[in-house]
Structure formats: structure tokens, C-alpha cells
Amino acid sequence: MPELPEVTYYKKYVDATSLHKKIQMVGMSTAEILQAPKKEFEDRLVGTELVQAQRHGKYLFIKTSDDGFLVFHFGMTGKFDFSHEDDPPKHTRFYLTFEDSSKLFFICPRKLGKIYLAQEMEDFLEEHSVGKDALEIDKSEFRELLDKKRGSIKGALTNQSLIAGIGNMYADEILFQTKIHPKTAVSDLSEKELDKIFNKMEEVLETLIESKEKEDGLPDTYLTGNREEGSDCPVCKGKIKMIKVSGRSTYFCPSCQKEK
């Protein structure tokens, strides 16, 4: 599933390809992912321009010249493709045609993405119970958000109403880098451990963003490339294990991440 680093990349992709072009047509192959009637998308978008893209958590908000927003949630498999080709790529669910005949396609094979129209970004985030963005909170806010929370640290990191932007894969990476077991109860974590998680959260997300921008591989000490049951741990050469935590498939190294 696209998480904060991927959506950051999509924001920059839109910035580089699709801003300040007048929308001539709105096309869609399925209404399943639209969170408003097709006609409303057409009425609101045709004749306007995309003027600014902004990410919050896993959502991408694209401001239009009428001061509204086109909002994308990428689901499990959503992504963009910009092209001058007439034929939409396979699994295109929605696209914008601009006056210069270029097109921005939203491709979503599993149809789990969602596209919204919104008037105010803050109202949308509140309505959908989206928490603070993972890269826009400070250490004291992080501590406060987790204060008196029940359940596992893995569940807390992936709770989008608490901290927005971290999904299953990168929560595993953050906890692997801190050597904290994913089932550890938030209430059992010391302030020092919470601070360590916060610092690694920022570091991991920034590293992932940079790796996508530069198309570099991740550091050899990262779990993400070895996230498979029985794979070698990239640090201690133990074996990666998969368990369920908060209903999610969770990968960790039992040797590096001792259970309390």
C-alpha cells in the first residue's frame, strides 16, 4: 500500500507534470472509487486548473483554481501516470485531459483507491478522522499522542487517526530500526524508547522518501528488502519471522527485537 513516502513522490510527480493546465475533460472507467457523483466531478473540475499539490498522511490534496480540492487516497495499488497518449494505461480508473491533450491517469488495479471532492482541507481531515501527519509532529506531541494509549506500538503507529502516513510496511521498519518488538504495549515503553521511536520514525521516512526520489536502494541494514518469513535478518543474520499484530501481517527479527 502506498504510504507517506510514496504519496510524497506522487505529490512531486503532479507538481512536475500537471499543474497550471486547464482541464478539458474528466474521464473514468468505473464509479466505484468516486466518492461523489460523476457529474459533480465534471461540474467542479472542467475549466479549472490544478494549482497546488499537498500531502497529508496517505492523502494527496490537489487544489484547483476554484479553491476546491481533488483528493486522492491510493488504496493498495493506486498510482499516477502522465502521458500524451490517447489510450489509457491498463487499470486506469480516472483521468484528466488537459487543453494541450496531455492526460493525468489514476491507475488502480485493485479498485481500492478513493477519489473525493473537498472544499476545505482541514474539514476533510476532521470528517475522515485523519490524525497529525507523521512528519509534522514534534517529540512532545508524539509523546502526548501515545500517552495512556492501550494496545501495541505497532497498532499505534499504523492508527491513521492518531498519526497519519505510516502503514504496515514502514511501521515494521521503524520498529526494526529501534529494536523494539512490535507486540510491545505502548504503556510498557519508557520515555527513552518513545523518543527513540520518534527519532527513527523521522529518519526512516526521510530515508525512504530520498530513496524514491533518487531511485537508490535502501541501506543494507533495512528490513524492507528482506520482509519475508524466513529471510535473513540484514543485521544479525537471524531469520525474519511473521506474526499477526493488530490484525496485520508483521515482520520482525526475534533476535534483534526481543519481546518484553
PyMOL commands that set and color helices and strands:
alter all, ss='L'
color gray80, all
select helices_A, chain A and resi 4-17+38-45+121-127+139-146+153-157+168-178+186-188+191-214+224-226
alter helices_A, ss='H'
color red, helices_A
select strands_A, chain A and resi 23-28+50-56+59-64+69-73+79-83+92-98+103-107+114-118+132-133+163-164+241-245+248-252
alter strands_A, ss='S'
color yellow, strands_A
deselect
rebuild
show_as cartoon
